[in-house]
Amino acid sequence: MITCLLFGVIAQANVNLRYYNKDSKTHKFEVKIAGSTKTVEFGSSRTASVTIQGGSEKAEIKTDCGWITVTNNSKIEIKDGCIVIK
């Protein structure tokens, strides 16, 4: 008799971003991820990482230049309140 054990693993999908904020201002942007709306903060004049928690590996961020779609592990640059994917 062979016994099989099944283990359920719940994986939380997130969007991890590496960013460089060229602005001397900390930006707080609205984010949509998996149907939820959140806020993400990018610290001023720095290179850092931020995680947007949710049920997806894709998120939309509302910047001063409009909406931009980012995916997990994207590298972005912020200048004049706008995001550019690198």
N, C-alpha and C positions, 0 to 999 in steps of 0.2 A: 504494500500500500504506500503510495506516494502522497505526502502531504505538502500542499503548496500554501504558502503564506503570501498574502498580498498586502503590501503596505501602501497606503494612500499618502501621497505627498502633495501638499498644497503649496503651489508656487505663486508668489505675489509678483506680478509683472510691474515693473517700474521703468521710468525713464531717467537714466543717469546722464548728466551733461557735464562736460569739462568746459569751462568758460573763461574768457579774458574780457573783463569790463574795462574798456579804455576811458570811460567817463569818470569824472570825479564825484559822481552822484550814485547812490545806491538806488537800483531800480526794483520796483515791485510790479510784476506783471500778472494779469489774469491768465489762467491756464485751464484748458479743457482736456480732460483725460478720461476715457471710458465713460463718457456721459456725465461726469462730475466736473464742477467748477472749483478751482483752487487758486491760491495766490503763491507765486514763487518770488523769492528775493535774491537778487544778484548784488553782492557787495561792491562798493566803489573801488576803482583803481586797483584791481587785483586779478590774479589767476586763481581759480578754485574749482571745486566740483559741487554740484547740487543734485539731489535726487527728488524727482516728482513721483510721489507714491500714488498708485492707482492700479487699475486692472488692464493695463495696456502697455505696449512698448513703443507707443506713438502718442504724442501730445501736441496740442496747438497752443501757441503762446501769442497773446495780443500785445504787440509792441506799439511804440509811437508811429511806426510805419505800416501798421496793419498786422494781420495774422500770419504766423509762420508755423509750419509743421516741422517738428523735430522727432527723431527716433532715438532709441536707447543707444548710449555710447557716442552720441554726436559731440563734436567739438564746435563751439560757437564763439563768436566775437561780438561784443556789444559796443556800439559807438553811436553817439547822439540819440540814444534811446531806441536804436534799431538793432536787430539781430541778423548776423550773416553766418551761415553754416560754412565751416572751413573744411 
